Amino acid sequence: MDRRIFFLSTAGAALAQSPNESVRLALIGSGGRGRRVMSEFKRDPNLQVHGVCDIYEPNLEEGLSAAGPGTRAYRDYRKVLDDKDVDAVLIATPEHWHHRMTLDAMAAGKDIYVEKPLCHTPEEGKELVEAQRRSDRIVQVGMQRRSYNLYLEARDTRRAGDLGRVRMVRTYWLNSRTEPRRDPFRGPIDWPAWVGPAPSVPEDPLVFFNWRSLAAYSGGIAQDQGCHIFDSIHLIMDAGYPVSVNATALKPHVEGMDQPESVVVAAEYPDGFMAVFTINYNAMRYASRADQLNAYDGSQARMDIGREFLRIYPSTSPETAAFAKEQPGGFAQATIDHVMNFLHCVRTRETPRATMDKGFQAALIVQLANISIREGRKVGWDSETLSVV
């Protein structure tokens, strides 16, 4: 049976068993990504978007419009967490807020779908993982490849031994980012609330619209995209925490930004393999379908997987794929399946696919890479104490 159909049908069966189990959701951070993921939540007929929260008035207004009539407006996320009518929150703020909001939401008794990266530093990740161990809350990190049938099929292929022994995984992500976004603010903003736990800086739309390229708010494009790639590697290879990470990068080339666009990360795992991630946003602009590739170099075959295809090249015909599967639109469907898995787990209290520890393991690799770049050395990791060596 097609795995995507299987996942959807099983989720649908669970919902059918509990048709009156309404889930009341609040969106925290109603920028473009937050509104997009909220729209997937609204596919569930028993989901109610109870509230939308944002500190930037234009985003709040657009979020309320997308949520529909009767949705409550919030400008302080703590008011959302105080609302007893909210069952679950979707956190889609900038990266530097994920840790604090997730901890606070757990303490308030809310179930949580939090966008990636889960956290900003290894110390934040350790605190989140330890808090989760003491909690009964459902937490799903927005790493949708864990709900993508194509990647699950790749995992099963590797597990079956069809590739032989895999000692190296090679990946690339290519695109273009040469100019910062220079939009002005279109309405009021609560600037201190946006800066939050980061160092205080003057109100500046350049910072607000380009936070992914600034170290105070993000691990850079390598972290933003790399956590997706490393999570898929962890999924397919049944891996988790690394032994060590080594990285190098060119200087930033976007004016006013301090995070590089061209980075190479090499992670070594206790399972006896390494993963090499290369990202270059100083390349030409690619259509999203063609912007990334992951190659699993086995002793018997190589497996290539992208956003919408899976191909296997055996040692007997290394230039011709013995298996090729195309899945146009599959990546978008994966987000839908990931959201539905979260809602299923909210209702059943089962373990979701992208748990807190998996979210941390994926974010951690590039966090260690950023330390490696700053300090010019290989950085080790102790998986027992969850600390940098």
Backbone hydrogen bonds, N-H to C=O, Kabsch-Sander energy under -0.5 kcal/mol:
donor,donor_aa,acceptor,acceptor_aa,energy
6,F,2,D,-2.3
7,F,3,R,-3.0
8,L,4,R,-2.5
9,S,5,I,-2.7
10,T,6,F,-2.6
11,A,7,F,-2.5
12,G,8,L,-2.6
13,A,9,S,-2.3
14,A,10,T,-2.1
15,L,11,A,-2.2
16,A,12,G,-2.4
17,Q,13,A,-1.6
18,S,14,A,-0.8
18,S,15,L,-0.7
21,E,18,S,-1.7
22,S,20,N,-2.0
23,V,46,N,-2.1
25,L,23,V,-0.7
25,L,48,Q,-3.0
26,A,88,A,-1.8
27,L,51,G,-2.3
28,I,26,A,-0.5
28,I,90,L,-3.1
29,G,27,L,-0.6
29,G,53,C,-2.9
35,R,31,G,-2.5
36,R,32,G,-2.0
37,V,33,R,-2.6
38,M,34,G,-2.3
39,S,35,R,-1.8
40,E,36,R,-1.0
40,E,37,V,-0.6
41,F,37,V,-1.8
42,K,38,M,-1.9
43,R,40,E,-1.3
44,D,41,F,-1.9
47,L,44,D,-1.8
48,Q,23,V,-2.8
50,H,25,L,-2.5
50,H,48,Q,-1.2
51,G,25,L,-1.4
52,V,72,R,-2.4
53,C,27,L,-2.8
54,D,74,Y,-1.7
57,E,55,I,-0.6
57,E,188,P,-2.4
59,N,56,Y,-0.6
60,L,56,Y,-2.2
61,E,57,E,-2.6
62,E,58,P,-2.2
63,G,59,N,-2.6
64,L,60,L,-2.5
65,S,61,E,-2.1
66,A,62,E,-2.2
67,A,63,G,-2.0
68,G,64,L,-2.0
71,T,68,G,-1.3
72,R,50,H,-2.7
74,Y,52,V,-2.4
79,K,76,D,-1.5
80,V,76,D,-1.0
81,L,77,Y,-1.9
82,D,78,R,-1.4
83,D,79,K,-0.7
83,D,80,V,-1.0
84,K,82,D,-0.7
86,V,83,D,-1.7
87,D,24,R,-2.3
87,D,85,D,-0.6
88,A,24,R,-1.9
89,V,111,D,-2.6
90,L,26,A,-2.5
91,I,89,V,-0.6
91,I,113,Y,-2.5
92,A,28,I,-3.0
92,A,90,L,-0.7
96,H,217,Y,-1.0
97,W,94,P,-1.9
98,H,95,E,-1.4
99,H,95,E,-0.5
101,M,97,W,-2.3
102,T,98,H,-2.4
103,L,99,H,-2.3
104,D,100,R,-2.5
105,A,101,M,-2.6
106,M,102,T,-2.3
107,A,103,L,-2.3
108,A,104,D,-1.6
109,G,106,M,-1.5
110,K,105,A,-2.6
111,D,87,D,-2.0
112,I,138,I,-3.0
113,Y,89,V,-2.6
114,V,112,I,-0.5
114,V,140,Q,-2.3
115,E,91,I,-2.7
125,G,121,T,-2.0
126,K,122,P,-2.5
127,E,123,E,-2.0
128,L,124,E,-2.2
129,V,125,G,-2.6
130,E,126,K,-2.5
131,A,127,E,-2.1
132,Q,128,L,-2.4
133,R,129,V,-1.6
134,R,130,E,-0.7
134,R,131,A,-0.8
135,S,132,Q,-1.5
139,V,137,R,-0.6
140,Q,112,I,-2.7
141,V,354,A,-2.6
142,G,114,V,-2.7
143,M,141,V,-2.9
144,Q,142,G,-0.8
146,R,143,M,-1.6
147,S,144,Q,-2.0
148,Y,145,R,-1.4
149,N,147,S,-0.6
151,Y,148,Y,-0.7
152,L,148,Y,-2.0
153,E,149,N,-2.4
154,A,150,L,-1.7
155,R,151,Y,-2.1
156,D,152,L,-2.2
157,T,153,E,-2.1
158,R,154,A,-2.2
159,R,155,R,-2.7
160,A,156,D,-2.1
161,G,158,R,-1.3
162,D,157,T,-1.5
164,G,161,G,-1.0
166,V,164,G,-0.5
167,R,165,R,-0.7
167,R,297,D,-1.0
168,M,297,D,-0.7
169,V,274,M,-2.1
170,R,295,A,-2.8
171,T,276,V,-2.3
172,Y,293,L,-2.2
173,W,278,T,-1.7
174,L,291,D,-3.0
175,N,280,N,-2.2
177,R,281,Y,-3.0
182,R,180,P,-0.5
190,D,55,I,-2.1
191,W,189,I,-1.3
194,W,190,D,-1.6
195,V,191,W,-2.6
196,G,192,P,-2.5
198,A,195,V,-2.2
207,V,204,D,-0.6
208,F,204,D,-1.9
209,F,205,P,-2.8
210,N,206,L,-0.7
210,N,207,V,-0.5
211,W,208,F,-0.6
213,S,210,N,-2.2
214,L,211,W,-1.8
217,Y,214,L,-1.6
218,S,214,L,-1.4
223,Q,219,G,-0.6
223,Q,220,G,-0.5
224,D,220,G,-2.7
225,Q,221,I,-2.4
226,G,221,I,-0.6
226,G,222,A,-1.7
227,C,223,Q,-1.9
228,H,225,Q,-0.7
229,I,225,Q,-1.7
230,F,226,G,-3.2
231,D,227,C,-1.8
232,S,228,H,-2.0
233,I,229,I,-2.0
234,H,230,F,-2.6
235,L,231,D,-2.4
236,I,232,S,-2.7
237,M,233,I,-2.8
238,D,234,H,-0.7
238,D,235,L,-0.7
239,A,234,H,-1.8
243,V,268,E,-3.4
244,S,268,E,-1.3
245,V,379,V,-2.5
246,N,266,A,-2.6
248,T,264,V,-2.1
250,L,262,S,-2.0
255,E,253,H,-0.6
257,M,254,V,-2.1
258,D,213,S,-1.3
259,Q,213,S,-1.4
263,V,261,E,-0.5
263,V,279,I,-2.5
264,V,248,T,-2.7
265,V,277,F,-3.0
266,A,246,N,-3.2
267,A,275,A,-2.8
268,E,244,S,-2.7
269,Y,273,F,-2.4
272,G,269,Y,-1.8
273,F,269,Y,-0.5
274,M,167,R,-2.2
275,A,267,A,-2.5
276,V,169,V,-3.0
277,F,265,V,-3.0
277,F,275,A,-0.5
278,T,171,T,-1.3
279,I,263,V,-2.5
280,N,173,W,-2.5
281,Y,261,E,-2.6
283,A,175,N,-2.1
283,A,280,N,-0.6
290,A,287,A,-1.8
291,D,288,S,-1.0
293,L,172,Y,-1.9
294,N,305,I,-1.7
295,A,170,R,-3.5
296,Y,294,N,-0.5
296,Y,303,M,-3.0
297,D,168,M,-2.1
297,D,295,A,-0.7
298,G,296,Y,-1.2
298,G,301,A,-1.7
299,S,165,R,-0.7
300,Q,163,L,-2.6
301,A,163,L,-1.4
302,R,313,Y,-2.6
303,M,296,Y,-1.9
304,D,302,R,-0.5
304,D,311,R,-2.8
305,I,294,N,-2.3
306,G,309,F,-2.1
307,R,289,R,-0.5
310,L,325,K,-2.1
311,R,304,D,-2.8
312,I,323,F,-2.4
313,Y,302,R,-3.1
315,S,300,Q,-2.5
317,S,314,P,-1.4
320,T,317,S,-1.7
322,A,312,I,-2.4
323,F,312,I,-1.3
325,K,310,L,-2.7
327,Q,308,E,-3.5
330,G,327,Q,-2.1
333,Q,329,G,-1.8
334,A,330,G,-1.8
335,T,331,F,-1.1
336,I,332,A,-1.3
337,D,333,Q,-2.7
338,H,334,A,-2.2
339,V,335,T,-2.3
340,M,336,I,-2.5
341,N,337,D,-2.1
342,F,338,H,-1.8
343,L,339,V,-2.3
344,H,340,M,-2.4
345,C,341,N,-2.2
346,V,342,F,-2.3
347,R,343,L,-1.7
348,T,344,H,-2.1
349,R,345,C,-2.8
355,T,353,R,-0.7
359,G,355,T,-2.4
360,F,356,M,-2.3
361,Q,357,D,-2.5
362,A,358,K,-1.9
363,A,359,G,-2.0
364,L,360,F,-3.0
365,I,361,Q,-1.1
366,V,362,A,-0.7
367,Q,363,A,-1.7
368,L,364,L,-2.9
369,A,365,I,-1.8
370,N,366,V,-2.4
371,I,367,Q,-1.7
372,S,368,L,-2.6
373,I,369,A,-2.4
374,R,370,N,-2.2
375,E,371,I,-2.6
376,G,372,S,-1.7
377,R,372,S,-1.1
379,V,245,V,-2.9
381,W,243,V,-2.2
382,D,387,S,-2.7
383,S,381,W,-0.7
386,L,382,D,-1.3
387,S,382,D,-1.4
389,V,380,G,-2.5
